[in-house]
Amino acid sequence: MSTEKTNGASKGQEHYIKSAKQPIEVMQVLMSKVAFLGFLRGNVIKYSMRAGFKDDASKDINKRNQYAYWYDLALAGKMIDPIK
């Protein structure tokens, strides 16, 4: 689904890094695989469609790529580690 891979980190988002677990990790554990994939795919669609309308387009494209990367990991049955 993704066109560009990132490392999955939320660097520069100190409000997430301070937590023992990031929200994406908790959601992956608590949600069913189908629900979690739907959440990730929905964010790919959201950030694709709003690119350039809310913030600088590159910010939304980077977010889209991040969710697409996580989607690929989750689809393959891998756990997301956003700190790596």
N, C-alpha and C positions, 0 to 999 in steps of 0.2 A: 504494500500500500504506500510506503514512503518512497520519496524520490531522493532524499538526502538523509543520511544517518547522523545522529549526534550521539554524544556519550550518555545522555539521559540525566545529566546533572542539573540541579537548580542553583548553580553558583550565582551569587549576587542576590539571592532571595533569602536573606538571613532569617526572615520570619518562618521559613520552613526548616532551615538547617538547625535551628535551635531545638527542634523537637526530636525526640528519640526516633520516631518514625514519621515519614512524610505522608500526607494524605493519599497520594497515589498508591503507596504500599499498603495502607490500611484498607483502601477500597478494593485492591486486588485480592486481599484475604477475605473480606467480608461479603463481597458481591459474588454472584454466580459468574462463571466464565462468560456466559452469553450477555449478562447485564454489563459486566466490565468491558467487554469488547464493544458493546453498544455505546457505552459512555465515551470510550476512547475515539471511536469512529465519529460520534456526534461532535466531539471537539475538533477533529480534523475538518469536518464540514464547516463548523462555526468559524474557525480561524481562516479557512480558505475563503469563505464568503465575505468576511468583514475586512479582509486585507486592504489596507489603505483608507478605510473609512473611519476607523476609531483612532488608531495610532499610525505611526510610520508603517508602511506595508511590510517592511522587513521584519518588524517585531512579530506581526501576526503570522508571517510565513515561517519564521523560526519556531513559533509555538505550534503551528500546524505540523511542521517536520518533527518536533518533539513528540507530539501525540501519535503521529504515524509510526515513529520508531518504536514507541511503547506498544502500539497496536501489534506491530510485527512480532515483538518479543512475547506478548501475551498470547497471540495466536499460535506461536510455536511452543506454548506451555512453559515459558521461562518466567521467572519472577523478576519484577522490575526492581533495580537498585538505583535510585535516582542520584546517589552520591558518587557512583563510579564515573 
